Amino acid sequence: MYDCLSLVRRTDNVTTTLIDLNREDRAHVHVAEAYEPITWADAFAARGGHDVVRSLEQAAGLIPAAKAPPTGQRVLTYRLIARILTSLIDDRHEWDARSGQLDSSGMDATAAHRPELLHFPSVVESLRDSRPDDLFGRPGYRFWMLLRDNDPVAVFDTDGRLHLPNRRPSELLPIYKRSRSLTTVIGEVLGHVLP
């Protein structure tokens, strides 16, 4: 239906969409009736991105932690994807990250993982061994494909692994704990792929 990165809250097997970041349009807060969506033009024109993030958090009823918890596997995955994409702005190739779940806004009961994931043997093995308690009950949501010119070059797993074609998966958290540097992790596991 539309191309969103969604922030959800899951309690007692009930999933509530709090915020949708629609890649083509704007940011929506679904749990605040009076909240006006923020267009991306307004978000980029705002002075400092933190104010925009704070307004989204406040409207969605989210309370930022006083101190960030230690980086775990899931958070590390998202931090690495953000760092990679940020570092590749204005590259000669078009870089993107896409969910491994082929979904139509939750309305398609037959939604499945994206077929591109099958190019990564270690992902196929992970899909076969997936736990039934994965987010939304579909294991494809665990995977995020890194695309170069729409071709998948790597797959991040929110269980803290990086999958490459014809290689064993790399465990990301031990590398991060050793170096405490996102740049070091990226260089070690993706240095041969990135420009």
Secondary structure, 3 states (H helix, E strand, C coil): CCCEEEEEEEECCEEEEEEEEECCCEEEECCCCCCCCEEHHHHHHCCCHHHHHHHHHHHCCCCCCCCCCCCCHHHHHHHHHHHHHHHCCCCCCCEEEEECEECCCCCCCCCEECHHHHHCHHHHHHHHCCCCCCHHHCHHHHEEEEEECCEEEEEEECCCEEECCCCCCEEHHHHHHHHCCHHHHHHHHHCCCCC
